[in-house]
Amino acid sequence: MKLMYAGLCILLVIFVGCGNRDAKQKDAEHLLASARDFEEELADLPRAIARYTEIAEQFPGAVAEKARSRRATLARAQTLLAGREAVHEDSLAAFYEAVAQVAPDYFAVLKRLGTIYYNQTALAAPSAAQTGIVPMKDNVVEIWEKQDRLWSNYSFRPIPSDRLWQDQLCKHALMVTKMLTGGFFREYDRALPIITRGLEYASSVDATSRAKVYAAYCAHRQGKTEDQKRGIVLANEALAYEFLSDNDRARAYHVIGLCYSIIHQDSADLKDLDEAIKALNEAVNIDAAMGNARQLLKGLRQQREKLAARS
């Protein structure tokens, strides 16, 4: 009996000890996660470093190693950031790029550098599309590639500041896509992976829906039947968003009409032709100035009448 009692006591001690370790481990992980809250603004960098120092001193093992590693990374960034005041505005991108090299997932710096990249694109992309200057266009694409590399290793959190930047990245990809598919350029093959990547970043339905309209056009221009079906799906998903602008709504119906017209060429199914006419009708009803949609609609209606007359 005594042996049984002693065994139960040992098991209880082990159970309680394991429970305490688990609770302490959870506390440590929570503190590590909460320390990231101090990485959102450059002004909070000293507090972030102090918090990781506290965690490293308070908890042993792997948690301490993570905290020490993060503290060292941020300390290197802090040393570089101390020279910020001496940097001219024109050199800020290169300055923050250097900081991002030593702290590639430090949110406060990612935001600063990401904003510079976004603003550069907002200025250059429309100009490149209007003028057809190829080096300017290529530079815009290079800036997007830098932006994508900058954020590709960052672990986004389900908090407003991170979600805001996810949508900002989608908007950046959309700006580049508009440049590549409008004005002087018709580089749909080059635009498709960019807008697809932008959709992978997007968080809100608003940003996603607008991007899907242009992704649908890019899919359509790939030419294959499966691409047309993908374009229809993307456009319909965009149309499901009730706050989609009239301009984008008309574009979405236009691309649906385009896709169904291509599908009909392969299928010879009148249902596909009717779907194309229906979608194009919606497009021109929303935006009567859509000349391409109106012209295609006229041709498809004539085709439908000829087919009806034969039957």
C-alpha positions in Angstrom: 0.0 0.0 0.0 2.8 2.3 0.9 4.5 1.5 -2.3 1.4 2.3 -4.3 1.0 5.6 -2.4 4.6 6.5 -3.0 4.2 5.7 -6.7 1.1 7.9 -7.0 3.0 10.8 -5.3 5.8 10.4 -7.8 3.4 10.4 -10.7 1.6 13.5 -9.3 4.9 15.3 -8.9 5.9 14.4 -12.5 2.5 15.5 -13.8 2.5 18.8 -11.9 6.1 19.4 -12.9 5.3 18.8 -16.6 2.2 21.0 -16.3 4.4 23.8 -14.8 6.9 23.5 -17.6 4.2 23.5 -20.2 2.7 26.7 -18.7 6.1 28.3 -18.5 6.8 27.4 -22.1 3.5 28.9 -23.2 4.3 32.1 -21.2 7.7 32.3 -22.9 6.2 31.9 -26.4 3.5 34.5 -25.6 6.2 37.0 -24.5 8.2 36.3 -27.7 5.1 36.9 -29.8 4.2 40.1 -27.9 7.7 41.4 -28.2 7.0 41.8 -31.9 4.5 44.6 -31.0 7.6 46.8 -30.3 8.9 46.1 -33.8 6.2 48.1 -35.6 7.7 51.5 -35.2 11.3 52.7 -35.2 10.8 54.7 -32.1 10.0 51.5 -30.1 13.3 49.8 -31.1 15.0 50.3 -27.7 11.9 48.8 -26.0 12.0 45.8 -28.4 15.7 45.2 -27.6 15.0 45.5 -23.8 12.1 43.1 -24.0 14.1 40.4 -25.8 16.9 40.9 -23.2 14.4 40.3 -20.4 13.0 37.2 -22.1 16.6 35.8 -22.6 17.3 36.3 -18.9 14.0 34.9 -17.7 13.7 31.7 -19.7 16.2 29.0 -20.5 16.8 26.9 -23.5 15.4 27.5 -27.0 13.4 30.5 -26.0 16.4 32.2 -24.6 18.3 31.5 -27.8 15.5 32.9 -30.0 15.4 36.0 -27.8 19.2 36.5 -27.8 19.3 36.0 -31.6 16.5 38.6 -32.2 18.1 41.0 -29.8 21.4 40.8 -31.7 19.6 41.3 -35.0 17.8 44.4 -33.8 20.9 45.8 -32.1 22.7 45.6 -35.5 19.8 47.4 -37.1 19.9 50.0 -34.3 23.5 50.8 -35.0 22.8 51.5 -38.7 19.7 53.4 -38.0 21.6 55.8 -35.8 23.0 57.4 -39.0 19.5 58.2 -40.4 19.7 61.9 -39.8 22.8 62.3 -42.0 21.1 60.6 -45.0 19.6 62.7 -47.8 16.1 61.9 -48.9 17.3 60.7 -52.3 19.5 58.1 -50.6 16.9 56.8 -48.2 16.1 53.7 -50.3 19.7 52.6 -50.3 20.0 53.4 -46.6 17.0 51.3 -45.6 18.0 48.5 -48.0 21.3 48.3 -46.0 19.3 48.0 -42.7 17.1 45.4 -44.2 20.1 43.3 -45.1 21.0 42.9 -41.4 17.3 42.8 -40.2 15.4 41.3 -43.2 12.1 40.8 -41.2 12.1 44.0 -39.1 8.6 45.4 -39.7 9.4 49.0 -39.0 12.1 49.1 -41.7 10.1 47.0 -44.1 7.3 49.6 -43.9 9.7 52.5 -44.6 11.4 50.8 -47.5 8.2 49.4 -48.8 6.5 52.8 -48.8 9.4 54.2 -50.9 9.1 51.4 -53.4 5.3 51.9 -53.6 5.6 55.6 -54.1 8.2 55.2 -56.8 5.9 52.9 -58.7 2.9 55.1 -58.2 4.8 57.9 -60.0 6.6 55.8 -62.7 4.1 53.2 -63.7 1.5 55.5 -65.2 4.2 57.6 -66.9 5.7 54.5 -68.4 2.3 53.3 -69.7 1.6 56.7 -71.3 5.0 57.2 -72.9 6.0 53.7 -73.8 9.5 54.2 -72.4 10.8 50.6 -72.1 13.6 51.3 -69.6 11.1 53.1 -67.3 8.8 50.1 -67.6 11.6 47.6 -66.8 12.6 49.7 -63.8 9.1 49.6 -62.4 9.1 45.8 -62.7 12.5 45.7 -60.9 11.1 47.8 -58.1 8.2 45.4 -57.7 10.7 42.5 -57.6 12.6 44.2 -54.9 9.3 44.8 -53.0 8.4 41.1 -53.3 11.8 40.0 -52.1 11.6 42.4 -49.2 8.4 40.9 -47.8 8.7 37.3 -49.0 10.4 36.1 -45.7 8.2 38.2 -43.4 5.6 36.3 -41.3 2.4 38.3 -41.5 0.2 38.4 -38.3 -3.6 38.7 -38.2 -3.4 42.3 -37.0 -4.5 45.5 -38.7 -1.0 46.9 -39.4 0.1 43.6 -41.1 -3.2 43.3 -43.0 -2.9 46.8 -44.2 0.5 46.0 -45.7 -0.7 42.8 -47.3 -3.3 44.9 -49.2 -0.7 47.5 -50.0 1.4 44.9 -51.7 -1.6 43.7 -53.7 -2.2 47.3 -54.8 1.5 47.6 -55.8 1.2 44.5 -57.9 -2.0 45.9 -59.5 -0.2 49.2 -60.4 2.5 47.2 -62.2 -0.1 45.0 -63.9 -2.0 48.0 -65.2 1.2 49.4 -66.6 2.1 46.1 -68.4 -1.4 45.5 -69.8 -2.4 49.1 -70.7 -1.1 52.0 -72.7 1.8 51.1 -75.0 2.4 47.7 -73.5 0.5 44.4 -73.9 2.8 42.1 -71.8 0.1 39.9 -70.3 2.5 37.0 -69.9 4.8 39.2 -67.8 1.9 40.6 -65.8 0.2 37.4 -64.9 2.7 36.1 -62.3 2.9 39.6 -60.8 -0.8 40.0 -60.2 -1.0 36.4 -59.1 1.6 37.1 -56.4 -0.3 40.3 -55.4 -3.4 38.2 -54.8 -1.3 35.9 -52.6 -0.5 38.8 -50.4 -4.0 40.4 -50.3 -6.0 40.4 -47.1 -9.2 42.4 -47.7 -12.0 41.5 -50.2 -11.7 45.0 -51.6 -8.1 44.7 -52.7 -8.6 41.1 -53.8 -11.6 41.8 -56.0 -10.0 44.7 -57.9 -6.9 42.6 -58.5 -8.9 39.6 -59.7 -10.4 41.7 -62.6 -6.9 42.3 -64.0 -5.9 38.7 -63.2 -8.9 37.5 -65.3 -7.7 39.6 -68.3 -4.2 38.1 -68.0 -5.6 34.6 -67.8 -7.8 35.2 -70.8 -4.8 36.3 -72.9 -3.0 33.0 -72.3 -5.4 31.6 -74.9 -6.2 28.1 -73.8 -9.6 26.9 -72.9 -8.6 26.3 -69.3 -7.3 29.8 -69.1 -10.6 31.2 -70.3 -12.4 29.2 -67.6 -10.0 30.5 -65.0 -10.6 34.0 -66.3 -14.4 33.6 -65.9 -14.0 32.3 -62.3 -11.7 35.2 -61.4 -14.1 37.8 -62.9 -17.2 36.3 -61.2 -15.4 36.2 -57.9 -14.6 39.9 -58.4 -18.2 40.7 -59.3 -19.4 39.0 -56.1 -18.0 42.0 -54.1 -20.9 44.4 -53.8 -18.6 47.5 -53.6 -16.7 46.9 -56.7 -16.5 50.1 -58.7 -18.6 50.5 -61.9 -15.5 50.7 -63.9 -14.1 47.4 -62.6 -17.5 45.8 -62.8 -17.8 46.7 -66.5 -14.2 45.3 -67.0 -15.2 42.1 -65.3 -18.2 41.5 -67.5 -16.1 42.4 -70.5 -13.5 39.8 -69.8 -16.2 37.2 -69.1 -17.6 38.0 -72.6 -14.1 37.6 -74.1 -13.5 34.3 -72.4 -16.9 32.8 -73.4 -16.3 34.0 -77.0 -13.1 32.0 -77.1 -14.6 29.0 -75.5 -17.4 29.1 -78.1 -14.9 29.0 -80.9 -13.7 25.6 -79.6 -17.0 24.2 -78.4 -19.4 25.6 -81.0 -22.0 25.5 -78.2 -24.7 28.1 -78.4 -24.8 28.3 -74.7 -21.3 29.7 -74.6 -22.1 32.2 -77.3 -25.2 33.3 -75.3 -23.1 33.7 -72.2 -20.7 35.9 -74.0 -23.4 38.1 -75.4 -25.1 38.3 -71.9 -21.8 39.4 -70.2 -21.0 42.0 -72.9 -24.5 43.4 -72.7 -23.8 44.0 -69.0 -20.5 45.6 -69.7 -21.8 48.2 -72.2 -24.9 48.8 -70.0 -22.6 49.8 -67.2 -20.0 51.7 -69.3 -21.3 52.7 -72.8 -17.9 54.0 -73.6 -16.3 50.5 -73.7 -15.7 50.5 -77.5 -14.0 47.1 -77.6 -16.8 45.4 -75.7 -19.5 47.1 -77.9 -17.7 46.1 -81.1 -17.3 42.5 -80.0 -20.9 42.4 -78.8 -22.1 43.6 -82.3 -20.1 40.8 -84.0 -21.4 38.1 -81.7 -25.0 39.2 -82.1 -24.6 39.0 -85.9 -23.0 35.6 -85.5 -25.9 34.4 -83.3 -28.5 35.6 -85.8 -26.8 33.7 -88.6 -26.7 30.5 -86.5 -30.3 30.9 -85.6 -31.3 31.4 -89.2 -29.6 28.1 -90.2 -31.4 26.1 -87.5 
